[in-house]
Amino acid sequence: MKLENSQTANGDIVANIEKDLRYISGIIKQKGREMLSNYTITPPQFIALQWLFEDGDMTIGELSTKMYLACSTTTDLVDRMEKNLLVERVKNPNDRRVVRIHLLEEGKRIIDEVIKKRQVYLEEVLVDFTPEEIHVLQKSLTKLHQEMR
């Protein structure tokens, strides 16, 4: 009997964690879109730039896989970003069939600015947290992220 009550309590806790994470994700997404309104890029372009910023040059296929988009959709996305001088296509000198997407300085600048604005926002949210609470939160989120990978 005690086991059932314990499982129910854990189930309730897990349900609350999932709900909080979902709400937090939604707020982050909304704030991110508000921040992007000052730039000439769309949210999907931001996500593509972020992947290139974090993982370096990649092919359309690799970027499509990371973004869960069709290659044709990613190609259109890259076309628009290339037109705005955020990225460039670079042919592999050893195999001209291989084309990698390379992040240009303007793309790096935008990603850097938006990420810094997001960090400022998070600092404002965490203002009433103690240093210990912030440390525990960071450690817990890192562990959760590692387990999900």
C-alpha positions, 0 to 999 in steps of 0.5 A: 500500500505504501508503494502505491502512495509513493508511486502516485506521489512521484507520478504527481511530481513528475507531472508537475515537472513536465508541466513546469518545463512545458510552460517555461519552454513556452515562455522562453520561445515567446521571449525569444520571438519578441527579441527576434522582432528587432532583427531581420530573421525568422525564428526558424532562421535563428534556430539554423544560425544557432546550430551553425554557431554551436556545431560549425559548418554542415551540409543541408542534410545535416542541418535538416536533420537537426532542425527536423525539417525537409531538405527542400524547406532547409534549402529555402531557409538557407537561400534566404539567409544567404541573400541576407549575408548571414551564411554562405555555401562553401564547396568542398575542394576535394569533392565538389558535390559536397556543399557546406553551410558556413556562418558569416560574421553578420550571422555570428553577430546576431546570434551573439546579441540575441543569446546575450539578451536572453541571458540578461532576461534570465538574470532578471528572472533569477534576481530573487534566487540565492546563489545556492538555488541558482547553483542547484538549478544549474546542476539539476538542469545539466543532469536532466539534459545529459539524461535526455541525450 
